[in-house]
Amino acid sequence: MAFFKRGDIVTVRDDLDTEKRYKSDGDAPGNDRCSVAYDMMKYAGKQMTIAEVQEIANFRGPKTRYHLTEDNGAWVWTDEMFSEYLDGYQVIFPDDTEYEAPSREELSALFGALW
């Protein structure tokens, strides 16, 4: 299941690493992770808009990939490539309202028995 939806504003992580592979939240174990191309690095730290959400089913199970408006859908992106996916980062919604995402500790305090 996709963490982000079409139209969401996301911030590309400024610590992207071309040597690392990134996944999405709903990816089944064993699914391929995505690497970062050098040409994607120019978007690091920039706010981008989710243009398309791809829910892909294959023999390993589901995986989620994103295309962005600002790069004309040229690259494939995953949840881990966006700052908003990480714990404790500020989430900015399309209406410019800012909310502070709860930390893992705060969520554990609220829902600890369920985790």
C-alpha positions as CSV (number, residue, x, y, z in Angstrom):
1,M,0.0,0.0,0.0
2,A,1.4,3.4,-1.0
3,F,2.5,5.8,1.8
4,F,2.0,8.8,-0.4
5,K,-0.8,9.6,-2.9
6,R,-1.0,11.5,-6.2
7,G,-0.7,15.3,-5.6
8,D,1.2,15.0,-2.3
9,I,4.2,17.4,-1.9
10,V,7.3,15.5,-0.8
11,T,10.9,16.6,-0.1
12,V,13.6,14.6,-1.8
13,R,16.2,13.6,0.9
14,D,19.3,15.7,0.8
15,D,21.4,12.8,1.9
16,L,20.6,10.5,-1.1
17,D,23.5,8.2,-1.9
18,T,24.1,6.7,-5.3
19,E,25.7,3.7,-3.6
20,K,22.6,2.9,-1.6
21,R,19.4,1.1,-2.6
22,Y,16.0,2.4,-1.3
23,K,12.7,0.7,-0.8
24,S,9.0,1.6,-0.2
25,D,7.0,0.9,2.9
26,G,4.8,-1.8,1.4
27,D,7.5,-3.6,-0.5
28,A,7.4,-7.4,0.0
29,P,10.6,-9.0,1.4
30,G,13.0,-9.8,-1.5
31,N,11.6,-7.2,-3.8
32,D,14.2,-5.2,-5.7
33,R,15.2,-1.8,-4.2
34,C,15.8,1.2,-6.3
35,S,19.2,3.0,-6.7
36,V,19.7,6.7,-7.2
37,A,21.1,7.8,-10.6
38,Y,23.5,10.7,-10.6
39,D,21.0,12.8,-12.5
40,M,18.5,12.4,-9.7
41,M,20.9,14.1,-7.3
42,K,20.0,17.5,-8.6
43,Y,16.6,17.1,-6.9
44,A,18.1,16.5,-3.4
45,G,16.5,18.8,-0.9
46,K,13.8,20.0,-3.3
47,Q,10.1,19.8,-2.9
48,M,8.4,17.7,-5.6
49,T,4.9,16.6,-6.4
50,I,3.8,13.0,-6.7
51,A,2.4,12.7,-10.3
52,E,1.8,8.9,-10.3
53,V,1.7,6.1,-7.8
54,Q,2.5,2.6,-9.2
55,E,1.4,-0.4,-7.2
56,I,3.3,-3.2,-8.8
57,A,2.6,-6.9,-8.2
58,N,5.2,-9.5,-9.1
59,F,6.1,-13.0,-8.1
60,R,7.8,-11.6,-4.9
61,G,4.7,-9.6,-3.8
62,P,3.7,-6.0,-4.0
63,K,5.9,-3.0,-4.4
64,T,5.2,0.8,-4.7
65,R,7.0,3.2,-6.9
66,Y,6.4,6.9,-7.6
67,H,6.9,9.3,-10.6
68,L,7.2,13.0,-10.0
69,T,5.8,16.0,-11.8
70,E,9.0,18.2,-11.7
71,D,11.2,15.5,-13.4
72,N,8.5,14.8,-15.9
73,G,8.2,11.2,-14.6
74,A,11.7,10.4,-15.9
75,W,12.8,8.7,-12.7
76,V,11.4,6.0,-10.4
77,W,11.3,7.0,-6.7
78,T,10.5,5.1,-3.5
79,D,9.3,6.1,0.0
80,E,12.8,6.0,1.5
81,M,13.9,8.7,-0.9
82,F,11.6,11.3,0.7
83,S,12.2,13.1,4.0
84,E,8.6,12.9,5.0
85,Y,8.8,9.1,5.2
86,L,11.5,9.3,8.0
87,D,10.6,9.5,11.7
88,G,10.4,13.0,13.2
89,Y,10.5,15.0,9.9
90,Q,8.1,17.9,9.3
91,V,5.3,16.9,6.9
92,I,4.1,19.6,4.5
93,F,0.7,19.1,2.9
94,P,-0.4,20.6,-0.4
95,D,-2.4,23.4,1.3
96,D,0.9,24.6,2.9
97,T,-0.3,23.7,6.4
98,E,2.7,22.3,8.4
99,Y,2.4,19.5,10.9
100,E,5.2,17.9,13.0
101,A,5.2,14.2,12.4
102,P,5.2,12.2,15.6
103,S,8.4,10.4,16.5
104,R,8.6,6.6,16.9
105,E,8.7,7.1,20.7
106,E,5.5,9.2,20.7
107,L,3.8,6.6,18.5
108,S,5.0,3.8,20.8
109,A,3.6,5.7,23.9
110,L,0.2,6.0,22.2
111,F,0.0,2.6,20.5
112,G,2.7,0.6,22.4
113,A,0.4,-2.3,23.2
114,L,-0.4,-2.7,19.6
115,W,3.2,-2.8,18.3
